[in-house]
Every structure is written in structure tokens, then in C-alpha cells.
């Protein structure tokens, strides 16, 4: 693989997308069984909506001299979820590869002047909110190797595991990435008390993952939680704080259970969220990758950029 400079290896701010799935579901009206975006890759109308979605995000990156971590829409494109959506293993491998090619096209057509990294996205094997069954780290490595192997052959710059609910799965993903020689980012989701859905503190999750992986993740992130849910955890102190490299918060203060049962999109307050990101940057100074999760959109990212980088 080519040598790339990851966000944690420099001072440049990087953006990501924001609430892509909730945007496509609630704003664009696409059906997304099992909250899976990857089948939309084979819809002409959806591909046009994707291009329309990403164009203003690239514009924001240029405006604020930011890089861009460009995700594949593959959070659900793994072996347990594929068959539920009508994809056998061969077709699942093909559509993961297609997802990489599709974002490379976005980079080449929209990303002029933007330092863009192609990011293969891995999701949890189970529910992103409720980890009913916990794998061993080895089981997680074996499971996620299918998708990460496709990403390796497709020459992504990095992989990110988003909305990870438990420590063994984080370790397994990181070890699978190490096996294929791909830089890895682990993004944990947190409950309203600031802990993982399995009850562990984020500080312990990071420490255990760092201690039990073949190659440590490049950095860690938090996603699918509101800043009010975890701002207090920095008071613990410790070196783990400097391992947090990014944030993709929800617009809503709802719990995961409330979000799961909501039939309307809660897009929160973009101005308030932007200021909260600036507050989080002060608390977690190593963070330099910023985007959004459920309920966020271009308005939120614009406010986040303005609060973090007001001089541009």
C-alpha cells in the first residue's frame, strides 16, 4: 500500500461526513432495511443523491483548509448482515469493492485541493446499540477479516470501525487490520453515562485495546453519542485522553433506546453542537477529525468548522 499521512500524524483538521444514513433515510426518503446503506450503491437515483450530499462537505473542507476522511458506505456490509439483505458472500465481496471504487470517484471528481483519505468502514457484527452477544477477540478477528481483506485488496488508505460497543470486538478488528497491513481506527459508541454499552469505561476500553492488539490502533474516536453524555469522563485524567483523535457526535441528546424507537429525526441545534465540539477539543486536545452521526448534516458540520476554526 502507498504511504499516507494519517490525521494523527499532523496538525491539519480533517472532516468526515455527518449522519449519512439518517440523511438518506429521513431527508431523501430511501428505504434502508437494517439501516444498511450499501445496497444503495446499485441505485442510480441513490448514487446521484450521494454526490449531491458530499459536494458541500468537500466545499467546507476546502474553505477551512481541512483534509477529508472519506468513508465507504459499508457499515452493514459484513457476513452476518449481507444475507439478511439478499447478498451472498461473493456478491458481498463485490459490493464492498464497489463501495471503495465509488468513493475514489468522489475523491477524484470533488476533492480537488483536499487531502482526502479513502476510509473502509466496518460496523459491529451485532446491533450498534445493544451488544447481545460478545465475541472473543479471535472470533471478532476472524469475522471482520472478510470485509477488511476486501478493503486491503481495494487499496484503501485506512479502515475505521464505527459504533463499536465492546472491547473484544475492537481488539479483533484492530488485529485483522494489522494482519492485512492497514492502519486502523476504532470508534466506540457510549451510553448516556459515558460508558460503553457493555458497561466499561472508555479509558479502560482504550487501555485494554492498546495492550492486546498486534499493532495499536492509530487513534480512537467516539461516535453516536451526544457531547452531554461523555464530557464528564475527561475528569478521570490519564494518557488515554491523548489517544482520542476524533469525534462524530449525534445531534440528539436521546439515548440509544430512544433513538432506536424514534420515527422522526431529531436534528438538535447545529449552533449549540458546534460550540460543544469546540469545548470537546479543549478537553481532548488530540482530536482533529470531526464529523457527525445520527441527525447531523451539512449545517452541523459548517457550525463545527466555524467553532473550531473561526479564522477561515
RASUL-V921499 format. One record per backbone hydrogen bond with DSSP energy under -0.5 kcal/mol. NH is the residue of the N-H (numbers start at 1). CO is the residue of the C=O. Records with the same first field share a line. If there is no record, write none. Layout:
BEGIN
NH->CO + CO
END
This chain:
BEGIN
6->4
9->6
10->7
14->288
15->67
16->290
19->292
23->19
24->20
25->21
26->22
27->22 + 23
28->23
30->24
35->32
36->33
37->35
40->37
41->38
42->39
43->40
44->42
47->43
48->44
49->45
50->46
51->47
52->48
53->49
54->50
55->51
56->52
58->54
59->55
60->56
61->57
62->58
63->59
64->60
65->62
66->61
67->13
68->115
69->15
70->68 + 117
71->69
72->119
74->72
77->74
78->76
81->78
82->78
83->79
84->80
85->81 + 82
86->83
87->82
88->86
92->88
93->89
94->90
95->91
96->92
97->93
98->94
99->95
100->96
101->97
102->98
103->99
104->100
105->101
106->102
107->103
108->104
109->105
110->106
111->106 + 107
114->111
116->114
117->68
119->70 + 117
120->118 + 158
121->119
122->160
127->130
132->130
135->133
140->136
141->137
142->138
143->139
144->140
145->141
146->142 + 143
148->144
149->145
150->146
151->147
152->148
153->149
154->150
155->152
156->151
157->118
158->118
159->183
160->120
161->185
162->122 + 160
164->187
170->166
171->167
172->168
173->169
174->170
175->171
176->172
177->173
178->174
179->175
180->176
181->177 + 178
182->177
185->159
186->219
187->161 + 185
188->186 + 221
189->164
191->195
194->191
196->200
198->165
199->196
202->194
205->201
206->202
207->203
208->204
209->205
210->206
211->207
212->208 + 209
213->209
218->184
219->184
220->243
221->186
222->246
223->188
224->248
229->226
230->226 + 227
231->227
233->230
234->231
235->232
236->233
237->234
241->238
242->239
243->240
244->241
245->220 + 243
246->220
247->289
248->222
249->291
250->225
251->294
252->294
259->255
260->256
261->257
262->259
267->265
273->269
274->270
275->271
276->272
277->273
278->274
279->275
280->276
281->277
282->278
283->279
284->280
285->283
287->284
288->245
289->245
290->14
291->247
292->17
293->249
296->293
300->297
301->297
302->298
303->299
304->300
305->301
306->302
307->303
308->304
309->305
312->309
END
